[in-house]
Every structure is written in structure tokens, then in C-alpha cells.
Amino acid sequence: MKIALIGYGKMGKAIEEIALSKGHQIVLKITSSNIDEFTTAAIKNADVAIEFTNPHSAINNLKKCLQAGVPVICGSTGWLNQWNGIEAFCQQHNGTLLFASNFSIGVNLFFELNIFLAKLMSNHTNYNILMEEIHHTQKKDAPSGTAITLAEQILQHVTTKENWVNHATQNADELEIISKRIDAVTGTHSIKYTSAIDEIEITHKAFNRTGFAAGAILAAEYIKDKKGIITMKEVLGFKNF
Ligand SMILES: NC(=O)c1ccc[n+]([C@@H]2O[C@H](COP(=O)([O-])OP(=O)(O)OC[C@H]3O[C@@H](n4cnc5c(N)ncnc54)[C@H](OP(=O)(O)O)[C@@H]3O)[C@@H](O)[C@H]2O)c1
């Protein structure tokens, strides 16, 4: 498979290493210093594009790939308030797009566990819910895209919470997400359900970026010959419990 890497930073490099070890070819590497090489002709040379840049450039990059007719994987976080526009753009261009706030298989298992626990807790309104996410200090967005996905899953099932906030709160109908930035932490997410008598906590800790990169390659292999908006749930074959 020929891969275009849009964004060749920490994630782009981790993805390249795994892609090469699986016999794939990297045909394009784009950073902010060679954007002029990100042309329609260059992108058309790839079977799939993998975009890990930042919240500000992601949408434009995705549009360029979709316009060129190249299936695109997006891992950039912090831009999802503009999801509807990109979804429509993808459909207009009969394109292929997979966005995941987290590509690691472990986190995608954790997402399923989170939904299951939220469903179980939906009738136990004496528990308050608190989420914490910790990432390295270079992370540009807060809360993390993964934390937003986890929070939205909880909001779908727990009726006592109306919305999430990214600060401490005393409002019982707000789901509190606390973001911490600590050097060298790849990504930790924990959710606590606390009552006056006990606490239930689930945590996922990423030890390195290999899980994200391996998941992104798996997703790229899956979407290469498909059309439309595709999810990691579909790639991993997770059924609804
Ligand atoms: N979904 C997931 O599983 C997952 C996992 C980890 C991270 N992420 C997200 O992925 C994104 C990238 O993370 P990272 O750790 O790899 O960041 P990073 O190390 O800062 O790398 C970002 C890369 O994007 C390039 N870039 C900046 N502006 C660009 C533009 N306009 N067009 C093309 N390339 C551009 C940068 O080039 P320069 O260095 O020249 O500026 C750099 O190569 C972030 O949004 C992060 O939150 C997602």
C-alpha cells in the first residue's frame, strides 16, 4: 500500500516505522515546511493518506485529500466542532474518511467498557462521575479528543448529566473533565463513579505511541478500497453489546 503522511511529527514518524515494517511504502511526507509539495498530483500517487497534524490545519488537509479522491485517515484532534461540514464534504465528493479520537485498540476496547459501565450506572444516580485525562505538555488541545468521546458516550446513557465541562464544577448536571499536562505522559484517561460509600474506577494508560500508530495502519489497510464515513468500531469488528 502506498501511504501519504500528512504531518510527519511524533505520530507521523511512529506510523512510518510500523508501515515500513509491514511492507508498505511512504510516498509523501508533509510538514509545515514543505506544504508546497502537498499537491493534488502528489496525493493522487497514494492509495491512502494518513493525517496527524493539528486542530488548525486538519480540515483543510482532509478536504485536499477528499478532493483528490484519496481515502483519508484522520487522527488530528481538537477540530470536531466542524465535523458536520467535513462529513458533508466527504459525501459530496463520494470520498472515504475515517476519523478516530484514538486509534489504539486498547482505547477502543476501553470505549466499549465505558459504554457498558455507563449503561449499568444509568439507574444509580447516587454516584457522581468524574473524568481525568493526563497528556504530555506539548499537547495543543484540552480536553483530549479521547476524553470528549468518553464524555459523549457517558452523556448518552447517564441521564443525570446534561453536558461536560473542562473544569471543576459543583453543578450536579455537569460532567467534570479535569485535564492535566505532565511531561512524558503519552495518554491516561480515567473515569470514577463515586458515592458516599464506595467508588468504581476504570483507567486506560498508553505507555507509548505504538498503539496509536498500529491502529492507524490497520485502519488505513481497511479503508483503502471502501467508500463513505468509516469508524474504528467497524474496523475492529466490535458488535453492540
Ligand atoms: N487519534 C489518535 O490516536 C492520536 C494519537 C496521538 C496524537 N493525536 C493527535 O494527532 C495530532 C498530531 O500529533 P503529533 O504528536 O504527531 O504532533 P506533532 O509532533 O506536533 O506533529 C505535527 C506534524 O504536523 C505538521 N504540520 C503542522 N502544520 C501542518 C500543515 N498545515 N500541513 C501539514 N502538516 C503540518 C508538523 O510540521 P512542523 O513540525 O514542521 O510544524 C508536524 O510534522 C494532534 O492533533 C494530536 O492530538 C491523535
The ligand as an SDF file (V2000), in Angstrom:
LIG
                    3D

 48 52  0  0  0  0  0  0  0  0999 V2000
   -6.1440    9.8690   17.1980 N   0  0  0  0  0  0  0  0  0  0  0  0
   -5.0940    9.3820   17.8660 C   0  0  0  0  0  0  0  0  0  0  0  0
   -4.9910    8.1790   18.1470 O   0  0  0  0  0  0  0  0  0  0  0  0
   -3.9850   10.3330   18.2550 C   0  0  0  0  0  0  0  0  0  0  0  0
   -2.8550    9.8890   18.9460 C   0  0  0  0  0  0  0  0  0  0  0  0
   -1.8310   10.8210   19.2110 C   0  0  0  0  0  0  0  0  0  0  0  0
   -1.9560   12.1290   18.7850 C   0  0  0  0  0  0  0  0  0  0  0  0
   -3.0900   12.5220   18.1360 N   0  0  0  0  0  0  0  0  0  0  0  0
   -3.2560   13.8750   17.5780 C   0  0  0  0  0  0  0  0  0  0  0  0
   -2.5330   13.9070   16.3490 O   0  0  0  0  0  0  0  0  0  0  0  0
   -2.0780   15.2320   16.0830 C   0  0  0  0  0  0  0  0  0  0  0  0
   -0.5640   15.2020   15.8060 C   0  0  0  0  0  0  0  0  0  0  0  0
    0.1170   14.7450   16.9630 O   0  0  0  0  0  0  0  0  0  0  0  0
    1.7200   14.6600   16.9980 P   0  0  0  0  0  0  0  0  0  0  0  0
    2.0350   14.2710   18.3900 O   0  0  0  0  0  0  0  0  0  0  0  0
    2.2500   13.8570   15.8440 O   0  0  0  0  0  0  0  0  0  0  0  0
    2.0870   16.2270   16.7640 O   0  0  0  0  0  0  0  0  0  0  0  0
    3.4680   16.8400   16.2960 P   0  0  0  0  0  0  0  0  0  0  0  0
    4.6060   16.0200   16.7690 O   0  0  0  0  0  0  0  0  0  0  0  0
    3.4100   18.2810   16.6910 O   0  0  0  0  0  0  0  0  0  0  0  0
    3.4290   16.7360   14.6810 O   0  0  0  0  0  0  0  0  0  0  0  0
    2.5700   17.5280   13.8800 C   0  0  0  0  0  0  0  0  0  0  0  0
    3.0430   17.4580   12.4590 C   0  0  0  0  0  0  0  0  0  0  0  0
    2.1420   18.1950   11.6240 O   0  0  0  0  0  0  0  0  0  0  0  0
    2.9220   19.0710   10.7900 C   0  0  0  0  0  0  0  0  0  0  0  0
    2.1190   20.2050   10.3610 N   0  0  0  0  0  0  0  0  0  0  0  0
    1.8310   21.3560   11.0050 C   0  0  0  0  0  0  0  0  0  0  0  0
    1.0520   22.1530   10.2290 N   0  0  0  0  0  0  0  0  0  0  0  0
    0.8530   21.4650    9.0770 C   0  0  0  0  0  0  0  0  0  0  0  0
    0.1070   21.7240    7.8840 C   0  0  0  0  0  0  0  0  0  0  0  0
   -0.5640   22.8860    7.7120 N   0  0  0  0  0  0  0  0  0  0  0  0
    0.0920   20.7830    6.9000 N   0  0  0  0  0  0  0  0  0  0  0  0
    0.7810   19.6370    7.0560 C   0  0  0  0  0  0  0  0  0  0  0  0
    1.5000   19.3270    8.1510 N   0  0  0  0  0  0  0  0  0  0  0  0
    1.5210   20.2280    9.1580 C   0  0  0  0  0  0  0  0  0  0  0  0
    4.0920   19.4750   11.6810 C   0  0  0  0  0  0  0  0  0  0  0  0
    5.1340   20.0270   10.9120 O   0  0  0  0  0  0  0  0  0  0  0  0
    6.2190   21.0230   11.6380 P   0  0  0  0  0  0  0  0  0  0  0  0
    6.9190   20.1680   12.6530 O   0  0  0  0  0  0  0  0  0  0  0  0
    7.0690   21.4620   10.5020 O   0  0  0  0  0  0  0  0  0  0  0  0
    5.4060   22.1310   12.2670 O   0  0  0  0  0  0  0  0  0  0  0  0
    4.4410   18.0910   12.2450 C   0  0  0  0  0  0  0  0  0  0  0  0
    5.1450   17.3330   11.2850 O   0  0  0  0  0  0  0  0  0  0  0  0
   -2.5110   16.0680   17.2980 C   0  0  0  0  0  0  0  0  0  0  0  0
   -3.7590   16.6730   16.9910 O   0  0  0  0  0  0  0  0  0  0  0  0
   -2.7060   15.0330   18.3960 C   0  0  0  0  0  0  0  0  0  0  0  0
   -3.6410   15.4270   19.3800 O   0  0  0  0  0  0  0  0  0  0  0  0
   -4.0920   11.6540   17.8660 C   0  0  0  0  0  0  0  0  0  0  0  0
  1  2  1  0
  2  3  2  0
  2  4  1  0
  4  5  1  0
  4 48  2  0
  5  6  2  0
  6  7  1  0
  7  8  2  0
  8  9  1  0
  8 48  1  0
  9 10  1  0
  9 46  1  0
 10 11  1  0
 11 12  1  0
 11 44  1  0
 12 13  1  0
 13 14  1  0
 14 15  2  0
 14 16  1  0
 14 17  1  0
 17 18  1  0
 18 19  2  0
 18 20  1  0
 18 21  1  0
 21 22  1  0
 22 23  1  0
 23 24  1  0
 23 42  1  0
 24 25  1  0
 25 26  1  0
 25 36  1  0
 26 27  1  0
 26 35  1  0
 27 28  2  0
 28 29  1  0
 29 30  1  0
 29 35  2  0
 30 31  1  0
 30 32  2  0
 32 33  1  0
 33 34  2  0
 34 35  1  0
 36 37  1  0
 36 42  1  0
 37 38  1  0
 38 39  2  0
 38 40  1  0
 38 41  1  0
 42 43  1  0
 44 45  1  0
 44 46  1  0
 46 47  1  0
M  CHG  2   8   1  16  -1
M  END
$$$$
